[in-house]
Amino acid sequence: MSDNQSYELLGFDNVLLPVGDVGAAVAFYERAGFTVGFRFDEAGIALLRVGAEAPGVLLRHEEGLGHRPPPWPSPRVWLEVPDARAVADRLAAAGLAPLDPPFPVATGWTVEIGDPWGNVIGFTDYSKRPELGRVGG
């Protein structure tokens, strides 16, 4: 393929999140409602399932990261849910404080959490635009 030819992006493979401890990260994300697809401690990775798709959120141990947010701004990964405000209630019940109260976005509502390593996961719904979402579309 030459430099001026385009290519088609087919979809996401995995989203990789750096963590300082795979076991502690799995425990955190399970409290947040994620299901573990597989865990391979010897390689320092664990895959969290997202819907029925094979790709997911891949937690990857990074040497020296420790239990602290990185000194740079973290990207945000938002995942679609049926009701972000209900997720906020469930997170609070699990002892996971959202970064902010649920906030309105163009399509509905979003709530975000940060893990101990500074990764930010958002849960967003399409309550204002159900025709665009997976649940209503």
N, C-alpha and C positions, 0 to 999 in steps of 0.2 A: 504494500500500500504506500503510495507516495504521500508526501506531506500535505498535499492539497486535496486528497480524497477524504471524504467523511466516513464515518462508521456509525453504526446503530448501537445505542446503549439499550441493552435488553432488560435491565432491571438490576436490583441490588444483589450482591453476593452476601457477604457478611459485613457488619459494622464492627470494627475492632475497637475495644476500649482498653487502655492500659490500666492495670491494677497492681498494687504492691503485694497482694496476697490473694490467690485464687480462692482458697477456702473461705476467707472472710468476705470476699466479693460475692461468692455464690450465696452465702447466708444472707447478705444484705439484699440481693436481688430476689431471692425467694420470698423474703418478707414483703417485698414490693409487688409480689404476685407473679413473678416470672417462673417458668418451668425449665428445668435443666434438660437440654437435648442430649448432651454427653459431657463428660468430664474426663480429662486426660492430664492428671496432676504431674506426671513425669515430664510432659511437654509444657506445663504451665499454662494450660488453656481449659476453658469450659465454654460451651455454647448454650446460650439461653434462647429458647424457642420464641418466635413471634408469629402468631397465627398458625396457619396450616402450611406455610412456606418452609422449604428446607433451609434457606439462609436465616440467620438470626443475628443476635448480638453476641459477639465472641469476646470473652474476657481473656486477656493475655497478660501474664505476669511480666512485669518490667523490673529488672534488677535495679535496686536503689530507689525505687519510687516511694517506698514506705507507705505510711498511713497519713498522707497529707495531699492537699490539692497541689497540682503543678504550679509553678510561678508564672504561667502564661494563661491567657483566657481559654476556656474550654469550648469546643464546639458543642452544639446541642443536637441530640437525636430525638425527634418526636415520633411517637408511635400512635396510631389511631386506636381509639377505644370508643365504645358506644356512648359513655357518659363520663366526661372528665371530672365533673363535680362529685360524682359517686366514687370515682377513683381517689379523689382527694380525701374523702371521708375514710375510705379503706386504708389508705396510707397512714393517716393520723391514728387510726385504731391499731395499726401495726407498729406504732412508735416512730414512724418516718415523717419528719416534718417537711412539708413542701417548702421550696425556696420562697414562694409568695403564695397568697391565696389564689384560687383559680381565677384566671383573667380571661376576658373575652378576646376572641380573635375573629377574623373575617368569616370563618366557617362555623364557629361555635365557641367552645371553651377549651382552655389548656391549663394544666397544672404541671409543675416541674419539681423534680427532686435532684439532689446532688449526692453522689456516692462519696465515701471517704477519700477518694483520690481525685476529686474534682470533676468527674464526668457528670454531665447533666443529661437526664432523660426527661422528656416531656410526654405527657399523655394528653392527646387532643381529640376532640370529637367534632362531628359535622352536624351538630344539632340545628345550626342555622342554614346549612346547605346540604341536607341529606342526600340529594341527588349526586353529589360529588364523592360521598363516602362509600366505603365497602359495605357497611350495614344497610344503608338506605338506597344505594345506587344500583 
